[in-house]
Amino acid sequence: MAELVGDGLLTQPQATWFGSLVTIGAISGGPLAAVFVEKVGRKTTLMLICLPYTVGWLFIILADNYIFLFAGRLITGLSVGATSLATPLYIAEVASKEMRGFLGAGFQLFVVAGIEVVYCLGIVLNFRWLAVSAVAISALQILCLCCMPETPRWLLGTMQRNKALDALRWLRGPDYPIEDECFDIETNMEAQREEEFSLKDFARPSLYHPLTISIFLMIFQQFSGVNAVIFYSADIMESAGFGENSKVAAVAIGGVQVVATAIACCLMDAAGRRLLLLIAGIFMTLSCVTFGTYYYLVDVHKIGGLSWLSLGSLILYVTAFSLGWGPIPWLIMSEVFPGRAKGMASGIVTTVNWCCAFLVTKEFHDLQVAITEYGVFWLFGSICALSIAFVAIFVPETKGRSLEEIEATFNHRSIST
């Protein structure tokens, strides 16, 4: 954003909005994707998403004023929101129960890896060439998806059994008992076909329990302050005393995030979702409190030489978030909903996530003014502490269980674990 302001394309107030427009577009992207994943399929939706991605980046490449920049940012945001719904859903429905945690967390791994690549390229490329590279990624996504199957569950739901068997054979290998898995999916679907899905189903415990859990996971994910930390990491590090080295510090933090998320992928099916969320919540609370204390000592007591404390706190926060609260809310969202309501319920949860992301991103600097920098991080720390209690009481373990087994659990349980 500093480059855009320096080139005269944005004023400082416009730059603040520019940083938030992705989340505004994403708020609409989730509900749109919820319709498309049911009507045309998960794979086709992911391919269609590449079109607005490309259009949005072309607007930014050709921008000579803030209107083009804002339009491009909104359109790419729409695709981001759609991707955040369709990708976890696709992964959950093609992965085996033994690999679902690993592959589901892989979604977040590629997100943070992409952010890190942009951090690195941003040091040597201007914003137009960064946008060109994003167009190339969209083209690569379409090519890769052409080689991938549609999800067996969607194919069975649209009465395409032979294609579903072919997809399972492609996914599991020729020696896997695909008929058994296909039978389990069909049995579950037959029970759901007895009555059409309607909005009244949201009053049933089998749906509102997982919906409530997923919504609160997204609220805690965003109000832990992660988007404020990621979007403004360079600014945070500059205010913490790193000056011209703030961009390099942001690249280093992004690298830590990639490594920690890769570790989370390996631990997801071994340690389980609940344990990783609890551990991550504890360390995020500690790091936010420490970061707030750093600002308190510097701003109020004028103590210098503590830049190491701010960097250490931020690295601890990013590591903990990447191990748990980064990938797991998206993973759980893709696991817990019954097939008949998966699109609509996931759309609601995705919309909540991006609404919260917008609020945090847009109001971060205003919060700093209102309650000071140390007050902001102490507030985030308090929310992280609440997330620990929520997970301990309400969030069930889903590792090692098929989607049908998870659905059956919600049909026969109270909301507390």
PLY file of the C-alpha trace (Angstrom):
ply
format ascii 1.0
element vertex 417
property float x
property float y
property float z
element edge 416
property int vertex1
property int vertex2
end_header
0.00 0.00 0.00
2.93 2.34 0.65
3.87 2.07 -3.04
0.34 2.96 -4.15
0.29 6.00 -1.87
3.77 7.01 -3.00
2.74 6.81 -6.67
-0.25 9.04 -6.00
-2.82 6.37 -6.88
-4.23 6.33 -3.35
-4.52 8.82 -0.53
-3.84 7.60 3.00
-7.57 7.28 3.88
-8.16 5.42 0.60
-5.28 3.09 1.43
-7.05 2.10 4.64
-10.13 1.13 2.65
-8.00 -0.61 0.02
-6.66 -2.91 2.73
-10.21 -3.83 3.75
-11.88 -4.24 0.36
-10.80 -7.86 -0.04
-12.81 -8.78 3.03
-15.84 -6.81 1.77
-15.76 -8.73 -1.51
-15.23 -12.00 0.34
-18.41 -11.44 2.36
-20.39 -11.85 -0.89
-18.16 -14.60 -2.26
-19.09 -17.17 0.37
-22.88 -17.15 -0.22
-22.37 -17.18 -4.00
-20.08 -20.18 -3.75
-22.63 -21.90 -1.49
-25.11 -21.84 -4.38
-22.62 -22.90 -7.04
-21.13 -25.85 -5.14
-24.59 -27.39 -4.92
-25.74 -26.57 -8.46
-22.65 -27.22 -10.60
-20.35 -29.12 -8.24
-17.32 -28.45 -6.10
-14.71 -28.85 -8.84
-16.56 -26.75 -11.41
-17.05 -23.99 -8.84
-13.32 -23.89 -8.15
-12.66 -23.56 -11.88
-15.24 -20.79 -12.30
-13.70 -18.86 -9.41
-10.59 -18.30 -11.53
-12.56 -15.99 -13.85
-13.24 -13.18 -11.33
-9.72 -13.68 -9.97
-8.31 -12.92 -13.43
-10.66 -9.98 -14.06
-9.83 -8.45 -10.69
-6.09 -8.68 -11.18
-6.40 -7.22 -14.69
-8.16 -4.19 -13.19
-5.20 -3.73 -10.84
-2.64 -4.21 -13.63
-4.33 -1.52 -15.74
-5.15 0.83 -12.84
-4.38 4.51 -13.25
-6.67 5.73 -10.47
-8.22 4.51 -7.24
-11.48 3.40 -8.91
-9.70 0.66 -10.88
-7.77 -0.38 -7.79
-10.90 -0.55 -5.65
-12.80 -2.50 -8.32
-9.97 -4.99 -8.72
-9.66 -5.43 -4.99
-13.40 -6.04 -4.58
-13.54 -8.58 -7.41
-10.52 -10.52 -6.19
-12.06 -10.42 -2.72
-15.19 -12.04 -4.12
-13.04 -14.90 -5.39
-11.19 -15.17 -2.07
-14.48 -15.62 -0.22
-15.69 -18.21 -2.71
-12.39 -20.08 -2.54
-12.46 -20.17 1.26
-15.75 -22.09 1.09
-15.27 -24.30 -1.95
-11.71 -25.47 -1.29
-12.18 -26.92 2.24
-15.43 -28.53 1.08
-13.74 -30.15 -1.91
-10.84 -31.41 0.19
-13.10 -32.86 2.89
-15.16 -34.77 0.33
-12.28 -36.27 -1.64
-9.96 -37.11 1.28
-10.06 -40.37 3.22
-10.76 -40.07 6.93
-7.13 -40.95 7.67
-5.81 -38.09 5.49
-8.56 -35.49 5.86
-6.83 -33.54 8.63
-3.50 -33.44 6.79
-5.04 -32.37 3.50
-7.53 -30.00 5.12
-4.75 -28.16 6.92
-2.89 -28.12 3.61
-5.41 -25.54 2.41
-4.16 -23.10 5.04
-0.56 -24.06 4.27
-0.92 -22.92 0.68
-2.66 -19.73 1.83
0.22 -18.73 4.10
2.79 -19.89 1.54
1.14 -17.59 -0.99
1.29 -14.70 1.46
4.98 -15.39 2.03
5.69 -15.46 -1.71
3.96 -12.10 -2.08
6.01 -10.69 0.83
9.20 -11.81 -0.90
8.21 -10.66 -4.39
7.00 -7.35 -2.99
10.58 -6.49 -2.07
11.71 -6.61 -5.72
8.54 -6.19 -7.84
6.05 -3.36 -8.13
2.33 -3.97 -7.61
1.56 -4.42 -11.32
4.00 -7.28 -11.76
2.69 -8.85 -8.58
-0.77 -8.79 -10.16
0.62 -10.38 -13.34
2.02 -13.25 -11.27
-1.42 -13.71 -9.67
-3.03 -14.06 -13.12
-0.52 -16.80 -13.92
-1.50 -18.63 -10.72
-5.18 -18.53 -11.77
-4.30 -20.10 -15.11
-2.28 -22.80 -13.34
-5.24 -23.53 -11.04
-7.53 -24.20 -14.00
-4.99 -26.53 -15.60
-4.54 -28.51 -12.39
-8.28 -28.80 -11.75
-8.81 -30.22 -15.23
-6.90 -33.28 -14.04
-8.89 -33.66 -10.80
-12.17 -35.55 -10.28
-15.42 -34.14 -8.96
-16.18 -35.21 -5.38
-17.86 -38.63 -5.08
-20.45 -37.28 -2.64
-21.64 -34.59 -5.04
-21.75 -37.08 -7.92
-23.81 -39.53 -5.86
-26.07 -36.71 -4.76
-26.77 -35.91 -8.42
-27.40 -39.58 -9.29
-24.11 -40.14 -11.15
-23.06 -43.39 -9.49
-20.70 -44.65 -12.18
-18.80 -41.36 -12.22
-18.68 -41.45 -8.43
-17.12 -44.92 -8.53
-14.59 -43.72 -11.11
-13.74 -40.76 -8.89
-13.29 -43.00 -5.84
-11.10 -45.36 -7.85
-8.96 -42.41 -9.00
-8.70 -41.07 -5.44
-8.20 -44.31 -3.50
-6.42 -46.56 -6.00
-7.48 -49.74 -7.82
-7.22 -52.06 -4.80
-9.34 -49.97 -2.41
-12.83 -51.34 -1.56
-14.63 -48.43 -3.22
-18.01 -50.21 -3.22
-18.01 -50.23 0.59
-17.31 -46.50 0.82
-19.85 -45.79 -1.89
-22.47 -47.83 -0.01
-21.82 -45.89 3.22
-22.24 -42.57 1.43
-25.39 -43.72 -0.35
-26.93 -45.04 2.87
-26.41 -41.68 4.52
-27.84 -39.85 1.52
-30.92 -42.06 1.37
-31.76 -41.11 4.94
-31.45 -37.44 4.01
-33.60 -37.78 0.88
-36.62 -38.73 2.97
-37.34 -35.01 3.31
-36.11 -31.96 1.43
-33.86 -29.49 3.19
-35.58 -26.32 4.36
-34.73 -23.39 6.60
-36.67 -25.13 9.38
-33.80 -27.63 9.58
-31.68 -24.94 11.23
-33.87 -25.40 14.31
-32.77 -29.03 14.60
-29.88 -29.88 16.94
-28.21 -31.94 14.20
-27.68 -28.71 12.27
-27.69 -25.80 14.69
-25.16 -27.45 17.00
-22.44 -27.77 14.31
-23.48 -24.39 12.89
-23.10 -22.69 16.27
-19.73 -24.33 16.88
-18.43 -23.39 13.42
-19.61 -19.78 13.72
-17.95 -19.28 17.09
-14.72 -20.87 15.85
-14.65 -18.32 13.02
-15.44 -15.44 15.40
-12.60 -16.46 17.71
-10.27 -16.97 14.75
-10.75 -13.43 13.48
-11.14 -11.57 16.77
-7.91 -13.08 17.99
-6.49 -10.31 15.79
-4.79 -12.41 13.15
-5.76 -10.34 10.12
-4.62 -7.18 11.86
-1.29 -8.85 12.61
-0.81 -10.25 9.08
-2.12 -7.31 7.05
-0.19 -4.75 9.10
2.82 -6.82 10.16
5.27 -4.44 8.47
3.66 -1.45 10.21
3.65 -3.28 13.54
7.33 -4.13 13.24
8.19 -0.57 12.20
6.38 0.85 15.24
8.18 -1.74 17.34
11.51 -0.23 16.33
12.64 -2.10 13.22
12.43 0.96 10.94
13.50 0.25 7.35
13.92 -3.44 8.18
10.18 -3.86 8.81
9.54 -5.51 5.40
12.33 -8.00 6.01
10.90 -8.72 9.46
7.49 -9.35 7.86
9.07 -11.82 5.43
10.70 -13.63 8.36
7.39 -13.80 10.21
5.70 -15.16 7.08
8.36 -17.85 6.88
7.65 -18.86 10.47
3.95 -19.08 9.59
4.64 -21.39 6.65
6.84 -23.72 8.73
4.35 -23.82 11.62
1.42 -24.56 9.30
3.40 -27.37 7.67
3.97 -28.84 11.13
0.23 -28.51 11.82
-0.51 -30.55 8.69
1.63 -33.38 10.04
0.09 -33.21 13.53
-3.56 -32.80 12.56
-4.45 -36.49 12.33
-2.15 -37.51 15.18
-2.80 -34.93 17.89
-6.36 -34.12 16.86
-8.22 -30.86 16.35
-9.20 -30.13 19.97
-5.73 -30.51 21.46
-4.11 -28.29 18.83
-6.78 -25.61 19.32
-6.27 -25.65 23.08
-2.47 -25.47 22.89
-2.62 -22.75 20.25
-5.10 -20.72 22.30
-2.86 -20.82 25.37
0.23 -19.60 23.52
-1.72 -16.97 21.55
-3.03 -15.60 24.84
0.48 -15.43 26.28
1.92 -13.78 23.17
-0.83 -11.14 22.95
-0.43 -10.27 26.63
3.35 -10.04 26.17
3.03 -7.91 23.06
0.65 -5.58 24.90
3.08 -5.40 27.80
5.86 -4.43 25.38
3.83 -1.49 24.09
2.89 -0.52 27.65
6.53 -0.43 28.74
7.60 1.53 25.66
4.69 3.99 25.44
3.98 4.62 29.12
7.31 4.03 30.86
9.51 4.98 27.87
11.71 1.91 28.26
13.86 1.27 25.17
15.79 -1.67 23.79
12.85 -4.08 23.84
12.42 -4.74 20.12
13.46 -8.35 20.73
10.39 -8.75 22.96
7.98 -7.54 20.27
9.53 -9.77 17.62
9.53 -12.79 19.93
5.90 -12.19 20.89
4.83 -11.87 17.29
6.70 -15.02 16.25
5.09 -16.94 19.12
1.66 -15.66 18.11
2.10 -16.55 14.44
3.45 -20.00 15.31
0.60 -20.79 17.69
-2.06 -19.47 15.32
-0.65 -21.50 12.44
-0.64 -24.69 14.51
-4.29 -24.42 15.47
-6.55 -21.46 14.86
-5.40 -20.89 11.28
-6.32 -24.22 9.65
-8.69 -25.92 12.09
-11.83 -23.71 11.96
-11.93 -24.17 8.17
-11.30 -27.88 8.55
-14.05 -28.36 11.12
-16.48 -26.32 8.98
-15.89 -28.75 6.12
-16.44 -31.80 8.35
-19.45 -31.21 10.58
-22.42 -30.31 8.38
-24.89 -32.85 6.93
-24.70 -33.19 3.16
-28.14 -31.72 2.47
-27.23 -28.44 4.22
-23.49 -28.28 3.60
-23.55 -25.52 0.99
-25.91 -23.16 2.81
-24.44 -23.76 6.27
-20.87 -23.31 5.00
-21.97 -20.12 3.26
-23.28 -18.71 6.54
-20.09 -19.60 8.39
-17.86 -18.18 5.65
-19.83 -14.93 5.62
-19.46 -14.59 9.39
-15.71 -15.15 9.08
-15.21 -12.45 6.47
-17.51 -9.98 8.24
-15.35 -10.37 11.34
-12.19 -10.08 9.23
-13.46 -6.81 7.76
-14.26 -5.36 11.18
-10.85 -6.24 12.59
-8.92 -5.06 9.53
-10.83 -1.80 9.11
-10.97 -0.84 12.77
-7.50 -1.96 13.89
-5.92 1.49 13.61
-8.98 3.18 15.14
-8.78 0.73 18.05
-5.13 1.65 18.51
-6.14 5.29 18.85
-9.10 4.57 21.14
-7.53 2.11 23.59
-3.82 2.41 22.69
-1.64 -0.24 21.06
-1.14 -2.14 24.30
-4.89 -2.07 24.97
-5.59 -3.62 21.56
-3.28 -6.57 22.17
-4.57 -7.11 25.69
-8.08 -7.18 24.20
-6.98 -9.79 21.66
-5.38 -11.78 24.49
-8.67 -11.78 26.42
-10.52 -13.11 23.38
-7.90 -15.84 22.92
-8.42 -16.84 26.56
-12.18 -17.13 25.96
-11.51 -19.35 22.94
-9.71 -21.86 25.17
-12.81 -22.26 27.35
-15.08 -22.55 24.32
-13.03 -25.34 22.75
-12.74 -27.23 26.04
-16.51 -27.19 26.57
-18.12 -27.32 23.14
-15.86 -28.53 20.32
-15.90 -32.28 19.57
-12.98 -34.27 18.20
-13.38 -35.27 14.55
-10.05 -36.90 13.72
-10.11 -40.42 12.29
-13.87 -40.41 11.64
-15.73 -40.44 8.36
-18.01 -37.54 7.49
-20.97 -39.89 7.94
-19.80 -40.84 11.44
-19.38 -37.18 12.39
-22.88 -36.40 11.15
-24.31 -39.31 13.14
-22.60 -37.97 16.26
-24.32 -34.60 15.95
-27.64 -36.36 15.49
-27.31 -37.90 18.97
-25.36 -35.43 21.12
-25.86 -32.32 23.13
-23.80 -29.27 22.22
-21.26 -29.81 25.01
-18.69 -32.56 24.61
0 1
1 2
2 3
3 4
4 5
5 6
6 7
7 8
8 9
9 10
10 11
11 12
12 13
13 14
14 15
15 16
16 17
17 18
18 19
19 20
20 21
21 22
22 23
23 24
24 25
25 26
26 27
27 28
28 29
29 30
30 31
31 32
32 33
33 34
34 35
35 36
36 37
37 38
38 39
39 40
40 41
41 42
42 43
43 44
44 45
45 46
46 47
47 48
48 49
49 50
50 51
51 52
52 53
53 54
54 55
55 56
56 57
57 58
58 59
59 60
60 61
61 62
62 63
63 64
64 65
65 66
66 67
67 68
68 69
69 70
70 71
71 72
72 73
73 74
74 75
75 76
76 77
77 78
78 79
79 80
80 81
81 82
82 83
83 84
84 85
85 86
86 87
87 88
88 89
89 90
90 91
91 92
92 93
93 94
94 95
95 96
96 97
97 98
98 99
99 100
100 101
101 102
102 103
103 104
104 105
105 106
106 107
107 108
108 109
109 110
110 111
111 112
112 113
113 114
114 115
115 116
116 117
117 118
118 119
119 120
120 121
121 122
122 123
123 124
124 125
125 126
126 127
127 128
128 129
129 130
130 131
131 132
132 133
133 134
134 135
135 136
136 137
137 138
138 139
139 140
140 141
141 142
142 143
143 144
144 145
145 146
146 147
147 148
148 149
149 150
150 151
151 152
152 153
153 154
154 155
155 156
156 157
157 158
158 159
159 160
160 161
161 162
162 163
163 164
164 165
165 166
166 167
167 168
168 169
169 170
170 171
171 172
172 173
173 174
174 175
175 176
176 177
177 178
178 179
179 180
180 181
181 182
182 183
183 184
184 185
185 186
186 187
187 188
188 189
189 190
190 191
191 192
192 193
193 194
194 195
195 196
196 197
197 198
198 199
199 200
200 201
201 202
202 203
203 204
204 205
205 206
206 207
207 208
208 209
209 210
210 211
211 212
212 213
213 214
214 215
215 216
216 217
217 218
218 219
219 220
220 221
221 222
222 223
223 224
224 225
225 226
226 227
227 228
228 229
229 230
230 231
231 232
232 233
233 234
234 235
235 236
236 237
237 238
238 239
239 240
240 241
241 242
242 243
243 244
244 245
245 246
246 247
247 248
248 249
249 250
250 251
251 252
252 253
253 254
254 255
255 256
256 257
257 258
258 259
259 260
260 261
261 262
262 263
263 264
264 265
265 266
266 267
267 268
268 269
269 270
270 271
271 272
272 273
273 274
274 275
275 276
276 277
277 278
278 279
279 280
280 281
281 282
282 283
283 284
284 285
285 286
286 287
287 288
288 289
289 290
290 291
291 292
292 293
293 294
294 295
295 296
296 297
297 298
298 299
299 300
300 301
301 302
302 303
303 304
304 305
305 306
306 307
307 308
308 309
309 310
310 311
311 312
312 313
313 314
314 315
315 316
316 317
317 318
318 319
319 320
320 321
321 322
322 323
323 324
324 325
325 326
326 327
327 328
328 329
329 330
330 331
331 332
332 333
333 334
334 335
335 336
336 337
337 338
338 339
339 340
340 341
341 342
342 343
343 344
344 345
345 346
346 347
347 348
348 349
349 350
350 351
351 352
352 353
353 354
354 355
355 356
356 357
357 358
358 359
359 360
360 361
361 362
362 363
363 364
364 365
365 366
366 367
367 368
368 369
369 370
370 371
371 372
372 373
373 374
374 375
375 376
376 377
377 378
378 379
379 380
380 381
381 382
382 383
383 384
384 385
385 386
386 387
387 388
388 389
389 390
390 391
391 392
392 393
393 394
394 395
395 396
396 397
397 398
398 399
399 400
400 401
401 402
402 403
403 404
404 405
405 406
406 407
407 408
408 409
409 410
410 411
411 412
412 413
413 414
414 415
415 416
